[in-house]
């Protein structure tokens, strides 16, 4: 391979590695696994003998928290000196190249003296420093150069941004959890507990009157009212429990689709387009369009639509190498009447490399097909009609939220994860 081609391949490997870090975090991978992957992939691409992540400790110090490669056991847990290169890189936001650590000034860590060339790449965003990526080679090995520092720094910043966004999402989730607990406490106090307290007073009145043997008709009326209050309390508590089990139940499918498209921006590197239409009219062109679609689509169908869109966007981020991705959700209700049968079609199309040779079964794409079959629908993945990229098409008949709710008490609850169906192998992306 010629030098220019090798250079382009290496640059692409760094960029792909950064995108994969983002995908891991968005898919819910544990942060420890992500940090270990950052170190491992950086060591591999840079041809370093050892790689480490230097991160802030509990007391504000900088510690080598994750280390991979030659001599890792001697580096793990080292505290970086305040006057050292790690602190300098973190505080200034500028990377450092060291031709040979043994002759570097102020090197206070003996385990580092057995390494030669070193590279220090700060990890952080403009508002928040995260840590330092350190790459090390043995004495006598080729020194790192400016190009290595530039690419490692870009990768480190991309990984840091993904980590910061992940932390923000977790903090937002914690805030929502606290707010939800406060709401539940208010609902329980204002609704269920107050009703039960009033019912208790009514029953106490019944006990006193019964003890005196008076007013049989009045006692029956009070008991009837008390029973009604108990029924109301049970319904209120059941509603609160349902909201705990299904936090998305109060969120419409349109809002959930917008949220999914927004989250995909980080993995793709750009925002996917989202077009939603009802009976050939784009969303917003008709009155009460969002409410109409929410009435047409049951909760179970909405969950599967979101899962299909998420899978399509994730695969585009991992494999398509696309510059644009579009998501189209088309709802067709016969005659535009809510209770009429109809269909929903989901399309995820990119302008990337398209499908290659068949690669065998894949859990993500098989689940897409299984979700379609579960609703009596269809699914396919093929090269896009434009000749560039891939088109995922998923269809299912509509089941209204109203009819689904009435049937929920009559049918057993099915597993959220559909069984893998038998059928032909897809030409699909690989995970």
N, C-alpha and C positions, 0 to 999 in steps of 0.2 A: 504494500500500500504506500502510495506517495505521501510525502510529509503533509501536503495541504489536505489531502483526503483524511489522513490520520487525525489531523488537527480538528477537522469538521466533525469527525466521529466522536472525538473526546468531548467537544463542546456539546454535542447532542446528548451524550451520556449524562453530563452534568445537569442539563435542562430537564431531561426525563426523570432523573433522580429527584430533583426538586418537586416536580409535579406529582411523583408517586408519594412523597411525604405528605403533601396536601390531601391526596386521595385517602391515605391511611387514616389521617385524623378525621376527615369527613365521614369515613365509614365506621368510626367509633373504635378504632384500634387503641389499646392502652398506651398512655404516654411513654411508659418505660420501653415498650416495644418500638415505638417511633424513634426514641433517642438512640437506642441500640442500632436501629437501621441507618440512622444518619451517620453514625460513626463507621459502621461496616462499609457502607457504599462509598463514603468519602475516601476511606483507606484504599478500597479496590480501584476506584477511578484514578486516584492520584498516584498509584503505585507506591504508596508509603508502606513502611514496615510496621508502623503503629499509628493509631489515631485515637484522639481523646476529645471528650466534651468537658470543658471547664465551666461549671455552673455555680451560681451563688448558693452558699450554705445557709444554715439556719441562723447563724450569727453574723451574716453579712460578708463572710470570707468567700474566697473563690476556691473550689475544690474540684479535682478531677473525678467526676462522678461516673462517667462511662468511658471505658478504655477497651480497645480491641487491638490484637496484633502482638508483635514481639515485645516481651518484657512487660506485658500489661499488668501482671500481678504486682509488680514493683511500683507502678505508677498510680494504680487505683487508690483513691482516697487522699492523695497528696494535697496539701494546702499551698496555694500559690503565694509567694512572698509579695508584699504590698508594692515593692519596687520592681517587680518582675515584668516580663513581656506580656503576660496574660492580662494583668491589670492595665497596662498601657494600651493594649489593643481594645479592651472593653471601654475604657474611659474616653479615648480619643475617637473610637469608631474607625480606626485605620489599622489595616493588617500589617504584619511584620514578617520579613524573611530573614532567616539566620543561616549563613553558610555553614557554620560549625558550632554546635553548642559548647563543646569543651573549651573553646577559646573565647566564648562570649563573656562579656563583663557582667559582674554581679549575678552569676548563676549560683543560686543558693541551694539547689536541690541536687544532691549527689546522684540519684537514680537517672537524672536527665543527662549526665555527662557521658553515658555510653552511646548516646545518639549523636549523629552528625548534623545534616541539614534539617531545618525545622521551618514550619510555616504556621503563623498565628492569624486566623481569620475571625474577626468579631462577628457575633451573631446578634442581631437586634433589628428593631424598627426605629424610625426617627424619634419616637417617643419613649421607647422602652428597650434598654439593653438586656439581652437574654443570657449570653455567655460567650465562650470563645471555642472555636474549632481548632484543634492543634493536630498537625500532621508531622510525623517524624520519620526520618530515614536513618539507616545505620551509617556509622562512620565510613567514609570512602565512597558512599553512593553519590549519585548526581544531585546537585543542589536544585532546590525549587527556584523557579524563575517568576518574573512578573505575571506572565500569562497564567501560571498555576494559582497565584494569589488572587488574581482577578476572578477566575472562575470559581475557586473555592469560596471566595467572599460572597459572590452572587448566590451560590448554592446555600451558604450559611444564612444569608439574609432571607432567602425564600423559605427556608425551614423555620427560621425564627418567626416570620410573619404567620405561617401556618400554626405554630405553637401558640402565639399570642391570640389569634382568632379562636383557636380551640379553647383557650382559657376564658376568653370573653363569652363564648357560648355556654361554657359550664357555669360561669358566674351569673349569666342571664337566666339559665335554668334554675339555679339556686334561688335567685330573687323571685322568680315565678312560683317556685315551690313554697317559699315563705308567704307570698301573697295569697296563694291558694289555701294554705292552712288557715290564714287569718279569715278568709272568706268562709271556709267551712265552719270555723268556730262561730262566726256571726250567724250563719244560716242555722246551725244547730241551736244557738241560743234564741234567736228571734222567731224561729218557726217551730221546730220539733219540741224543744224543751218547754217553751211557753205553752204550747198546746197540751203537752203532757201534764204540766203543772195545773192548768185550768181543769183538765180532766180529773186530776187527783182531788181538787176541791169539790167538783161535782159528786164524785163517789163518796167523799166524806159527808156531804149533805144527804145522800141517799142512806148512808149508814145511820145517821142521826134520826132521820124521819122513820126509817124502818124500825128502829129501836122503840119509837113511840107508837108504832102500829098505825100511822096516819097516811092518808092521801096516796092510795095505791096507784091511781092514774097518773098523779104527778111524779111518782117514783119511776114509773115506766118511761115517761117523757124524758126525765133527766138521764136515765140509763141509755135511751136511744141517742140522745145528744152526745153522751160520753163515748159511746161506741163509734159515732161518726168522727169525733175528734181523734180517737185512736187510729181509725182508718187514715185520716189525713196525715197524722204524724208518721205512720208507716210509709205512706207515699213520699213524704218529704225526705225521710231518711233514705229510702230506696233511691230517690233521685240524686241525693248527695253521694251515695256509694257508687252509683253509676258514673257520675262525673269523675270520681277518683279512678275507676277502672279504665275509663276511656277519655283521656284528656282532649282528644281531637274531636269528640262528639259535638262540641259546641262550635267548632271551627268548620266553615263551609269548605267544600272541595276546591272552589276557585282560589280562596285565600291560601289553602295548603299547596296548591300548584304554584302559586306565585312565590311562596316561601321556598319551595323545592328548587325553582329556577334560580332564585337569588343565592341559595347555598352552593349551587353548581358553579358559580362564577369563579370561585377560588381554584377548583380543580381544573377547569377548562382554560383559565387565563383570560376569559372574556365572558360576557353575559349571553346566555342563550336567548333566542327569541321565543316568546310564548304567545300563541294565538289560540283563543278559545271562541267557539262559535256555537250558536243554537239555531237550528233550522235555517242554515245558510246566512245567518246574520252574526257579524262579529260582536263579541261581548261589548256592551255599552251602547249598542245601536238600538236596543229595545228596553222598555221599562221593566224594572224588577228582574233583570236577566239573571243575576247571581242567585236570587232566591228561587227562581224557576228551576235552574239547573240543580240546586241543592235538593229541591223536592223530587226531581226526576231520578236522582242517583242515590241509591241506598248507601248506608255507611259501609257495608261490606264491599260493595262495588267501588266506592270511593277509595277505600284502603288499597285495593288492588290496582286501581288507576295510578295512585301515587307510587306504588312499588314498581310498576312498569316504567313510569317516567324516570324514577330514580335509577333503575338499572340501566336504562338507555343512556342517560347522561353520564353515569359512572363509566360505562364502557367506552363512550366517546372520549372521555377525559383520559382513559388509560391507553387506548389503542388507536384512535382514529387519526391523530395528528391533524386535526381539522382547524380551520380558521373561523368556521361558523357552525352553529348547531341550532336547529329550530325544533320546537315542540308544538305540535298542533293537536288540540283536543276538540273533536267535533261531536256535538250532541244532536241527534235527529229524533224528534218526537213527532209521530204521525199527526198531521193536522194541527201541530202546535198545542195539543191538549195535554195537560199534565198526566192524566191517567191513561193515555194511549200508549201502546207499546212503541218501542223505538230502539235505537242503537247508540252506542258511544264508540268512537274510534280515536285511538291514540296513535300519533305518528311522531317518531324521533328521527330526524334526518340530519346528517352531517356532510361536509364536503371534503372528507379526509381520504384515506388511502383505499377505502372500500374493503370488501371481503377477500380474503385469500383462499387458500386451499382448505378443505374441511379439516377441522381440528378435533373432532370428537365431541363428547358430551361436556357440557359446562353447566354448573349448578345454577348460575344466574339466569342464563337464557332458557334453561329447562323450566325454571320457576315461572318465567314469563309465559311460556306455553301452557304450563299447568294452571296458572291463574285464569287464562282465557278459557280453557276447557271446563274449569270449575263453574263458569257462568254460561257455558254453552256457546262460547265465542271462538275466535280464531286468532292466530298470531303468526307472523312471518318476519324473517330478517333476510334482506337481499340487497344487492347493489342498487344505489339510488338511480331513478330514471334519468337523471341528468348526466349519468356516466361517471360522476365523481362521488365518492363517499358511500355511505350505508343508510338504508331506510329500514327502521323497525316499525311494523304496523301491527296494532293490537285492537281487536274489536270484541264487543260483548253486548248482549241485549240489555236494555234498561230495566232496572228494577227500582221502583220509586221508593223513596225513604218512608213514605206513609205506609205502603203495603208491606215493606220489610219490617217496620216496627210492629205492625199488627201480627205478623207471622212469627216474630221472634219468640213469643211465649209458647208457640206450638211445635217448634222444631228444635232438635238438639243442637248445641253449639258445636261447630266444627273447628278443627285445628286451624290456627292462623297460617300455618305453613302448609301449602298444598302438597299432596303426594306427587312424586315424580311419575309422570305418565309414561306408558310404553309408546313407542313411535319412532319415526325415522330420525337419524342424527341430523342436527342443524349445521349448516355452514355458519358458524357464529364466532364471536369474539372469545378469547380465552381469558380467564381470570388471572 
